[in-house]
Amino acid sequence: MKHYDLVVIGGGPAGLAAALAAYEQGIGNILILERDNQAGGILNQCIHNGFGLHRFKEELTGPEYAGRFIELVKQTDIEVRTDTMVLELDENRVLHTVSPQHGYEAIQAGAVILAMGCRERTRGAISIPGARCSGIFTAGAAQRFLNMEGYMVGKRVVILGSGDIGLIMARRMTLEGAKVLACVELMPYSGGLTRNIVQCLNDFDIPLYLSHTVTDIRGKNRLEQVVVSQVDEKRNPIPGTEMVFDCDTLLLSVGLLPENELSRQAGVEIDPRTNGPVVWENRECSIPGVFACGNVLHVHDLVDYVSAESEQAGKAAAAYLQGLRPEGPEIRLKNGNGVGYTVPQRFHKGAESLEIFFRVRAIYKNAAIRVMDGEAQIARFKREHMAPGEMETVKLPKVLLDRVKGDSLTVEIEESTVGDGSPVPQA
């Protein structure tokens, strides 16, 4: 059995950044395992720009952003194995892998970083009724066909869901000559970044139908029509609101799920709200020596945040291998009014600082984020605009953490009110 100080599962932006951070902390025996034939992860098919604005202060395409980290890894002695599938991870940090170059192999790791990314929800996950014809793709699969394989997936397109990949594919398909008839969103708000709605839909006059969904799929061999209906506040279709679109392609952008089969297999505790591991402030999971970062932990909106979080996990893994562990009583983080989840889910009271990532459940204007220790307010942060498609973050310094008296903190949204005391309309 081979031994490595640190094994990183996943060679995308999270895995690359984590491995580099650990290497810079003095860990030399590092292995990155990537199932694709090249490192870079999902960024390799994201040929549009807009990456790196926070980290590099310039606009890069996905391959350019990944390329910068790949080049940095090449300058080290970090080992990268591509075409390698991790079959199993156990609670003792033993990995079972298979690849054309090495065959079946068992690897013992001193520490493991989970950086497997996420996958798309499919038609089967949302149970759309109708014919089972060809021409139905997840937006990410269509993106790979078009940008990496060179195949045009259709000419008349309807997109279900307004996640960022779907919005970006609306623009991409239009630029390649397809006619995007509509983007349909079940919720009363978009699930993507505001900038993508403007640049990918508004700039190309592509209509966005909020509070609508696909209620029927028609076609024999190839998709011929989709039926779109308006939904009520309980997300049930409203009879009589049907619209029929003649199309040959339906792209699904209906959510992303962290890729945690290996995590569950190893016995890592999973948060049902994020579908990712429950972690401490240093991104360590419930199994000592196993860390998680990037989209396998929770779905991010910006790759810049993925890199920053992954560097934190890499440094923490290096500290673990060097015998340094966080200390102090456990404080749990809870999601209160308007908050869908928090990451991390717990932290040590002795932490030097705490950065909390979370998403809100609705659109809020001129509201505030409150961090509560029981009935006592620890911190309050004003926000002009918050939306479910954009991740929020607040940072608590040590001076505030030292004031915590209970065993939990609650993150909640304080809604603004108008003159008569009623809530501000959130439309």
C-alpha positions, -999 to +999 in steps of 0.1 A: +000+000+000+014+034-010+014+062+016+010+099+011+008+127+036-021+143+019-044+130-008-068+154-026-098+139-043-106+161-073-083+181-096-107+210-102-102+246-089-109+234-053-085+205-053-057+225-070-060+254-046-061+231-015-031+211-026-010+243-033-020+258+001-009+226+019+024+225-001+031+261+008+027+251+045+055+225+042+036+194+032+057+177+005+041+143-002+009+153-019-012+134-044-041+148-064-066+123-079-087+134-109-111+112-128-111+132-160-082+131-185-069+165-175-070+187-144-092+218-142-125+203-135-157+220-148-138+251-157-124+234-188-158+237-205-166+272-192-151+292-221-170+324-212-152+351-192-161+366-158-138+344-137-112+357-114-125+392-108-121+389-070-089+369-070-069+382-099-087+416-105-092+407-141-117+388-163-106+353-173-122+324-190-127+292-171-097+274-187-075+305-181-085+305-144-078+268-141-046+271-161-031+295-136-034+270-108-023+241-130+009+260-139+016+267-102+011+230-094+036+221-122+062+242-104+060+219-074+065+182-068+028+176-062+018+144-080-013+146-102-029+115-115-056+119-141-079+092-155-081+079-119-114+070-102-116+067-065-138+038-057-139+039-020-128+060+010-130+045+045-129+060+080-092+052+083-084+074+053-076+044+030-085+051-006-092+025-032-085+037-068-084+023-103-068+038-134-053+026-168-018+035-156-018+019-121-047-005-122-063-012-089-045+004-060-050+011-023-035+043-009-031+053+028-034+090+034-023+109+065-051+135+056-077+136+029-093+167+012-127+161-004-129+183-035-151+162-059-173+192-069-210+188-077-233+174-103-265+185-120-300+174-111-316+154-140-351+151-154-356+120-132-349+140-101-377+165-108-402+141-124-413+161-155-442+142-171-443+135-209-426+115-236-391+101-232-377+115-264-342+127-273-333+163-272-334+167-234-300+176-218-288+190-186-273+225-193-238+213-182-239+183-206-250+206-235-221+229-225-196+201-227-210+189-261-208+224-275-176+238-260-154+207-258-168+181-282-179+205-310-215+192-312-245+216-316-272+200-295-302+218-310-317+248-330-349+257-311-343+257-274-363+260-242-344+262-209-360+250-176-345+267-146-325+299-142-294+287-126-261+302-138-253+273-162-287+276-178-284+314-182-249+311-197-261+284-221-290+306-233-263+331-245-240+304-258-267+287-279-278+321-293-243+330-303-240+296-321-271+304-341-298+286-321-331+303-312-337+303-275-374+307-271-377+310-233-361+305-199-386+291-175-382+293-137-404+276-111-396+301-083-408+338-083-371+348-085-341+337-106-316+312-092-286+328-110-264+358-106-279+392-115-251+398-139-259+366-158-296+376-161-286+409-176-258+396-199-273+363-210-310+370-212-318+407-213-290+415-237-303+389-262-341+396-256-347+361-242-378+361-221-377+349-185-409+334-172-409+334-134-433+312-114-436+289-145-426+253-152-427+226-179-458+205-174-456+183-205-430+170-230-442+160-265-423+141-292-417+107-307-380+101-315-370+138-310-385+165-289-412+184-307-430+205-281-429+215-245-459+228-225-452+255-200-477+265-173-478+291-146-477+279-110-494+292-079-478+300-045-477+263-037-459+256-070-488+237-085-497+243-122-526+266-128-551+252-154-557+275-184-522+291-183-505+267-207-481+279-234-469+255-261-434+260-275-423+242-307-387+232-301-362+204-306-342+209-274-349+213-237-320+222-214-324+216-177-308+239-152-326+228-121-300+228-094-266+213-084-259+186-059-226+181-041-209+149-052-208+131-018-211+094-025-175+088-013-182+110+018-213+090+028-195+057+022-168+068+046-193+077+073-189+115+070-218+134+086-239+151+059-259+183+063-294+177+047-296+214+040-264+217+019-261+180+009-225+185+018-204+175+049-209+191+083-176+209+089-158+230+115-144+264+108-112+249+094-134+227+070-126+195+089-154+169+087-168+146+113-139+122+106-106+135+119-081+143+092-108+145+064-115+180+051-140+193+025-140+224+003-156+238-028-188+226-044-186+192-026-192+212+006-219+236-006-226+250-041-208+283-047-217+311-071-182+323-077-150+302-083-130+329-065-148+319-033-141+282-041-103+290-043-103+310-010-122+283+009-100+255-005-068+273+005-083+274+040-089+236+039-054+230+026-038+250+054-059+232+079-049+198+065-013+208+068-018+219+104-034+186+112-005+167+097+019+189+118+000+181+150-018+214+153-056+212+161-082+240+169-091+241+205-120+254+226-157+246+233-179+237+204-203+264+192-231+254+168-243+276+140-280+277+133-300+291+104-328+315+115-354+335+097-348+337+060-315+317+060-313+284+042-281+271+056-248+281+072-212+269+065-195+260+087-221+244+109-199+246+140-167+262+153-144+263+183-149+292+206-111+298+205-111+306+168-092+337+158-120+347+135-150+332+118-163+337+083-199+324+078-212+316+043-249+312+037-278+317+013-311+334+019-345+319+011-360+349-007-351+383-022-345+410+004-340+447-001-326+471+025-325+444+051-299+433+077-281+401+088-281+395+125-260+370+144-277+361+177-264+345+209-298+335+222-317+368+227-285+389+226-273+404+193-236+397+186-234+415+153-255+432+126-247+438+090-268+459+066-275+447+031-292+466+003-299+435-017-298+398-011-311+370-033-310+331-032-288+330-063-260+349-046-240+336-017-237+359+014-208+360+038-201+378+071-170+377+092-168+378+130-135+388+146-122+372+178-134+401+200-170+392+191-165+354+193-152+359+229-185+374+239-205+343+231-220+329+262-243+301+248-235+269+229-249+282+196-252+312+174-281+319+150-278+337+117-311+354+107-325+381+084-340+412+098-365+425+073-369+462+068-403+479+072-420+508+056-437+538+074-467+519+086-446+490+100-455+465+072-427+445+055-410+460+025-424+443-007-398+418-019-409+416-056 
